[in-house]
Amino acid sequence: MNGPSGFFALEAVRMTVNGAERVGIRPTRLKRVPPKLTVLVQLTEATKLDLLFEGEFALTTKPLLLARVQ
């Protein structure tokens, strides 16, 4: 995401709490915005955690474009 202070990414942080795995999401500011990023997107069903979609995308920042990697 692009905010007034630059580009941010949502980072998934995995941790174990009382023997159960938990995933926390936190925004992370990109200090240096690279001209090209590759991101992996995983969409899961919230209660069962079944994987519904997984895809890889290429993102360029100048110009701002998003394309699926096949």
Buried (B, 14 or more C-beta within 10 A) or exposed (E): EEEEEEBBEEEEEEEEEEEEEEEEEEEEEEEEEEEEBEEEEEEEEEEEEEEEEEEEEEBEBEEEEEEEEE
